[in-house]
Amino acid sequence: WAIDAEFKALNDLGVFSHDHTLADLRKQGVNQSPVPQKVIFVAKYDPEGNFIKPKARNCIAGHPGVMRFGEPYFATFAAAPRCDTTRILQAICVGYGYHRSAFDINVAFPKAECKDYERIPLRYPPGMERRNEDGTLLFALLERNLYGSPAAPRRFAQARNKWMMQYFNENGWKCTKMRFDPCLFKIISPEGNVTFLLVHVDDCDLISQVASDSALIIAAYDKRFGITICDPHFLLGIQREVVTKDGVNYLEMTQPDYIDSLVKQFETEINDKSRVKRGRNGYVETPFPPGTFLSVLGDPDHNIPPPDEAEIEQVKALGYQNAVGSLNWAARHCYPEIASGTHLLCRVMATPSMEAFNCAMHMIAYLDGQRHRGIRFRSDATGEPICYYDSSDKKDPKDSKAQYGYVIMMFGGPVLWSVKKHNHAGRSSTDNEYMAQSHACTAVMWVRGLLSEMGLGKLVSEPTPMMGDNDQATNLACEDILTQANRYFRLEYHFCKECFEAGDTSPLRVAGVDNISDVLTKSLAAPIIAKLRPGLTGYEPLQPPPPRPRD
């Protein structure tokens, strides 16, 4: 019945016209080659893991083998929201006591029209082929947008945004699409109350000053598109629980179901004591094996050579690439402390060693012990963004470039973090730290721009603290200090100086032992992780930044 329900919905929307011969289509000017269709089956579960129903999705097999750019489609870009924006909204929600709502647009893509040149002949799915009385094979003709077409996300986004900008700019309402994230919309009611709506293609996430406004917005969406109300505590695999304790509101974001499925997938490997070393309590205490370093050239400092072809193929067959991709998903959403290790694993994605595979299993075992927590925001912490940045001085032997990381905190928790390798080789720790500060400033400027555009300029009315533990890098951002040791710094990295001079940032000192971004730059020992992780993830308050130095 899942197939019947899918095709009834598509036919009711007029997605196809049916039973055309290829000769008839050619007479109509439809000259593209017929494209296959494919039915995909999935099982739907609730947040507790209980089976709800089977679901069928009929798609165009729109791969390059049958659909070529410039024939049935041209532009394909459709904006996708940033994970950072989602976390910023959740932080604002708990900080200001906004109301949360969520909904899913039913059968979204076919609600949009397609262009005339995107009307293509479609083969019926395997087992559902049709022929006329003469035995001639019949085809469907695509009349509207459909899943699988390379242009489908673009067409739906265009239709959705056009409707939003028209409907919510009438009768006293005002709607603005944010330039700093084009998937975020600010909707102001006739009474002046604000709702922020973040669109993940067909999943919509709302926070509203007044609950009745979100109800009106949802009702309008339902009338135009047809929607299903969702639980705002669970969206796109992320649990988002709000609790109140001693008058303080907390919002916690976790991924327990995702971690559980990942652990089950590699259960045998993570319980192999030769691969994963656990502490006395039975848990893995660090996100990455302490002191471990990965490179395509091995680790010359410890006389570890790169793997040979036989080892590489053996590790790939164990599921290394699948494991790393899965870890990256957790690192992007709720576990910033594993971002550094994930970065190292990705460096050797094409040439993994057995050591790299064991590191991946170590990280999965670590997540197994951390599934009860993730990141947390609180209403009694400052909403003004604070940035911590750091850089390792350990160079990749492949290119002499070191790793850096930064995190931006709001309402006591991390809204944005990043771990990358420097674009250029640093010749000193100050060089590496100064480059890291410059990269961090680009993220800070985005956050400041987004908050200002959202009408929350009071959160960025003062310069954003840039917390670093290298005094020379901090001072250089504030003062025109030119020495033989820094005069070669590339012009682009003086962007952090530009931000300071414009009043957007305030470079300040944090002691190295208190720099939470240190977790993002290297594989640390368990005592250091235990000290820094609670602050990095929002489970312990951080010391407020020191006052800005007087001029």
N, C-alpha and C positions, 0 to 999 in steps of 0.2 A: 504493500500500500504506500510505501515511501516513494516509489517511482511514480505511482498514479498521482500522488499529491503534488510532486514536483512538476510533472507535465501539465496537470490541470492548472496550476498557478501560472506557468509560462504561457499556456494557450489563452487563459483568461486575460492576460496582459497583452495579447497580440504579438508575442515575440516572433512567431513564425507564421508564414502562410505555407500550406502543405500541398504535397502531391504534384509537384512540378516535374516534367521531364526536362532533361538537359537541353533539348532542342527548344522547348518553350522558353526556358530561361534565356537562351541566347537571343531569341527574338525580342525579349524585353530589354536587351542590352546588358544583361548580367553575364560577363565574360570570364569571371574568375573561375578557377578550378574548384570543384567541390571539396569542402573541408570536413573532416570527420568530427563526430561528436562522441563524447565519452561520459558515462554516468559514474559518479564517484559516491561511494557509500561511507558514512561515518556514523558513530554512535554518540548520542548526546548524553552528557552526565551533568548532574547538579554539583554545586561546590563541595558537597560531602562525598562525591564519588558514586552516587547512586544513579543507575541507568534510568534515563527518561524516555528516550524513543530512538528509533533508527531514523536516519536522514539521508536522502538522496539528493545529489546536486548534478544537474546536467550541464556540461561545459563544452565549449568549442575546444578542440585539440589545436590550440593556436600556437604551436611551436614553429620555429623557422623552417622546418621541413615542408610545411604546407601553407604557411602564411608569410609572405615576404614584405618587408618594409617598402612602401611606395606603391604597392598594388592595392590591397584592400584596406590598408591603414597607413597613417603617417605619424603624427605626434602621439606620444603615449604617456607623457609625464603627468603624474597626479601627486600632489603634495601628501606627505605622510607626517604625522605628528611626532614630536621628539619625546622620548621617555622623560627627559628633563622637565618638559612642560607639564606632563602628568604629575610628577612629584611636586612641582611648584604649586599646582592647583590644590593638591591634597594638603600641602603645608599651609596654604592660605585658608583652606577650609577649616582646619582645626584651629589655626591661629585666630581667625575672626568669627568662628562659629557659624559658618555658612551651612546651608542644607544641601545634601547630596542626592543626586538622582542619576539613573542610567537607563538606557534603552537601546534596543537593536532594531534596525530598519529591516523589515521583512523583504526577502527576495529583492535586494536593493538594486543591483545592476540593471535588471530589465525594466526598472522604473524610468530609465532614461532612454531617449531616442538615439538612434545611430545616424550617421551621415549617409547620404545616398550611395556614396562609393564604398560604404562598409556593408551594404546589403549583399551578402554572399550566399551561394548555394551550400547547403549542409547535407552531409550524408546522415541518415538516421543511425542511432547507436547500434552496435552489434546485437543481433537477436531481435531487433525492432525494424528491420529493413522493410520497405514497401515497394510493390510493383503494381503496374496497371494491368488491365485485362490482357494486354499483349505480352506481358512479361517484362516490359521495359522498366528499368530501375527508376524509382521516383526520388525526388529530393525535396527538402524543406528550403524555404528562402528566409533568411534572417531579416526581420523587419524592425527589430528594436535591439537594444544593447543586450549582451549576454556574457556570462562568465566564460573566461578562457580567451576571449578576444584581447589582443595586446592593448587595444584602445579602450577596453571596457571601464577600467578604473577612472580614466580621464573623463569619459562621457558622463559617468555617474556623478563625479565630483563637480563637473560643470553644471549639471542640472540641479544638484542639491544646493550649491552655493548661489546660483542665480535665484532660485526660489527663496532661500533664506534672506538674501539681500533685498529682495522685493517685499516679501511678506512682513518681515520684522523692521521695515522702515516705513510703515503706514500706521495710521490710527494712534499716533502718539508714541509708538515704539521706535527705537533706534538700534540698529545693528551695525557693528564694525568688524571687519576681518583684520586680524592682527598681521602686521607686516613681519614681525619678528618670529611668528609661527603662523603660517596661513591656514592651519587647521584649527586655530583657536578663534572663537567669535565672542565678542562682548555685546550682550543684549541688555538694553536699558528699557525698563517698563515705563508706561506713561506716568507712573508715580515716582520715577527716578531710582528705582531699585535695580541692582545689577545682577546679571547672571552671566557666568562664563561657561561656554559650551565648547568642548574639545571633541573633534570628530575623528575617529579611527576608521575611516572608510564608511562602514555602516554601523559601527558601535559608537554611541554618543555618551559622553561623560559630562555631567553638569554639576556646578556648584552655584547656589543662589543665595542672595541675602534674604529673600522671602520665598518660602516653600510654594506659595500659590503661583508665583511667576513661573517656576519650573513646571508646574502642572499645566499651565496654559501653553507653554512652549511644547511640551510633550503632546498635548492634545492637538496642536496645530500640525506637528510632524505626523501624528497618527492619521489625521484626516488627509494629508497630502500623500504620504508614502505607505502607511500601515506599519505599525511598530509592535514590538514586544517589550514590556517593562522588564528590566533586569534588576538584580540585587546590586546596589552600589557598593556593597561590601566585597564584591568579587567581580573583577572585570579583567578580561584577557589573561586569565590564569593567575592574577595577583589578588591575594586576600588583603583587604584594607579595613581593619577593625578599629572602631573608635570606642574608647572607654574613658570614664571620668573617675579620677581618684583625688581626694582631698581638694576638690574644686578645680583641678587641672585636667584639661582634655588632652588625651593622647591619641594619636593615629599611628597604627603600626601596619607596615606593608611587608607581607611574607609570601613565600611560595612553597608551602608544605607539600601540596599534592604533586607539584612538579619535581621536587626533590625526591619524593617517595618513588615516583616512576623512574627517575634516573638511577636511584640506588638499586631498585629491583633489576634494572637492565644490566648493571655491572656488579651484581651481588657476589658472584663467585670471586671476581677479581679483587674487590675491595676487602674481602675477608681472607685473602691470601696473605699470610704474615710475611712472606718473602717480598711482597710488593708494598704493603702498607704497614708502617710501624705506628702502633697506637700507644697512648699513655697508660699509666697505671689504672686510670679510671675507665679504660676501654674506649676512650674517644681520641680522635685525632685533634690535637690542640692548636695546630697552625694551618693557615690556608694553603701553604706551600712548604715542602721540605726545607727547613732552615739552611741557609748557605748554598742552596742549589742554584745553578745558573745554566741556562740553555742557549745554545747557538747552533747554527748550521755547521759551524767549524768546531763544535765540541766546546770544551773548557780548557784551553791551554794552561791556565794558571794551576789547574789540578791534574794536568797531564791526561785529560779525558779526550780521546780522539772522536771525530765524527763517526756515525754508524756507516756500515757498508750497505750495499744494495740489498743483500739478503735480510739483514736486520730491519731495514726500512720496510720492506714488503711484509715481513712477519708482523711488525707493529701495526701497520695499516690494516692487516687482516684481523687483528684483535679489536678493531673498532675505534682506533685512536681519533680519527677525524670526527666521527660522530660524538665521541665523548667531549672533545674540545668545543665543538659547536654548542653542545648542550650546556657546558659550563659557562660559555660566553653569554648565554641567555640569562642565566642567574646573575652573572657579574654585571650585566647591563641594568638590571631592575632592582634587586634588593640586597645584593651582597658586594658592596664596594671593596671589601677586604680581599676578595679573590681576584680582583681585576689585574693585579700585578702578575700573579701566577698564570692567569689566562693569557696575558700578553706574551709571556715567555713560551707557553705552549704553542701559541699561534706562530711564533717565529720559526718553529720547526715543523709546521703543518705538512709540508711536502716531503720532509726528510726526517721523520721522527725516529728517535732511538728508543730502546727499551727503558732507559732511564726516564725519558719524557713520558712514556706510557704509565710508568709507575707513579710519576708526579701527578698525572691526571687522575689516577685511581686514588691517590692521597687526597686530592681536592674533593672528589666525590664523597669519600669517607668523612672528610671534614664537614661538608654540607649535611651529611646524615646526622651529625651531632648538633647542627645549628638550625634544624628545620623549624624549631619553635620560635625563632626570632628572625628579624631581617633588618629593617631600618625603622626609625620612629621619630615622629614630630610631636611637639608639645605646645600648648597654648600660652604657657608662661615664659617662653623663651623669645628672644628678639626675632622679629621678622626681617630685620636688616641683613642683607647677605654679608657673609664673612668668608673669605677665601684663604685656604691653606695650600701651599705648594712646596714641592721638594724635587730634588733630582739626585739620582745615583751618580757616582763617579766611576762605576764599573762599566768598562767599554765592551761592546760586542766585538770580538776579534774579527768579525766579518768586515766591519766598516768603521770601527773605533767610535761609534755613537753610543751614548748612554741613554738610560731610561729615565723619564720624568713622570710626575703625576700631580694632580691638583684636585681639590674638592671644594665645593661651595655649599655652605651651611645656611639654612633658614629655619626659623622656629625650632631650633635645636637639632635638626636632622639634615642629612645630605640630600640636596636637590639635584646636584650635578657633580659628576666626577669623570676623570679621564686618565688613562695610562697610555703613553706612547713612547716611541723612541725618538730622540732628537733628530731634526732634519739635517743638522750639521754636527761634526765632531767638535766636542769641547776640549780646550787645551788646559783647563783647570776646573776645580770645583766651582769657583766663582763664575766662570764662563757657563758651565752647565746650569747653575742655579739662576743666573740672569736670563738665560734662554727659557727656562721653565717659568720664571715670573712673567715673561712676555707672553708665552702661550696661555698662561692662566688669565692674564688680563683680557685676552680675546673672549674667553668664556664669561668673565665678569661683565664686560661691556654688553654682551648679549643679554645676560640676566637683567642688567640695569635698563637696557632698552625695552625689553619685554615688560618689566614691571611698570615703567613709565607709560608705555603705550596702553597698558591695562588700567591706567588711572590710579596706580599705587605708587606714585612718585614720592610719597612721604617715606617709603622704605629705602629710597636711594637719594634722599635729600643731602646726605653727607657722603664723603668719599668712602668707598668700600675698603675695609681693612684687607691688606695683602700680607698674610702671615708667613714669613720665611725664616729659616734658621741660619742663613749665611749673611753675616753682617755686611760684607763687602757688596754683595748683590743688592741688599736692601738700601745701603747708602748710595750706590751708583744710580738707583732709580730716582733718588731725591736730589742728588748733587751732581754737578758737572765735573766729576773727578776723572781726570785723564792721566793714565799711567802707562808705562811700557807693558804692563800685564793686561790692560784692557783696551788699549787703543785700536786693536784690530777687530773688536767686536763688530759684527755685521750691523749695518744701519737698521735693518728690519727689527732687530731685537731691542732697539731703543723705543719700541712702541710702549713699553711699560713706563718709560720716562715721560712720554707724551701723555699717557693716561693720568699720571701724577700731576703734571703741569696743568692739565685741563680740570683738575679737581674731581676726577672720577675715582681715583684710588688713593690709598694711603699705605705705603710700604711700612710694615712694622715687624718687630722682631718677636719670634717665639723660640723658646729654648728647644734644642734638637730633641730632647727627651719627651717634649710635650707636643711635637709637631705630628698631628694625626695623619698628615699626607705621607709620612715616612712609610706607612703601610703600603702605599701605592708604588713604591720605587724599588723594593728589594724583598727578598725572602727572609723574614725576621724570626727570631727565636720566640718560643712560647711566652716567656715573661713579658716581652715587649708587646706582643700581640694582645695579651691580656690587659695591658695597661692602656694601649691606644685604641683598640677596637670599640669599646663602649662609647667613647667620645665621637669616633668617626661615624658610628651608626646611629647615634642619637639616644643611647640608653644611659648615658651619664652626661650631665651638663659640662660644658667647657668653660674654662676661665675666660672672662670677657677680655677683649683686646685692650692693650695698654693705651693710654691717651696718646694722641698724636704729638710728636715732639714740637716744642715751640721753635719758631723761626728766629 
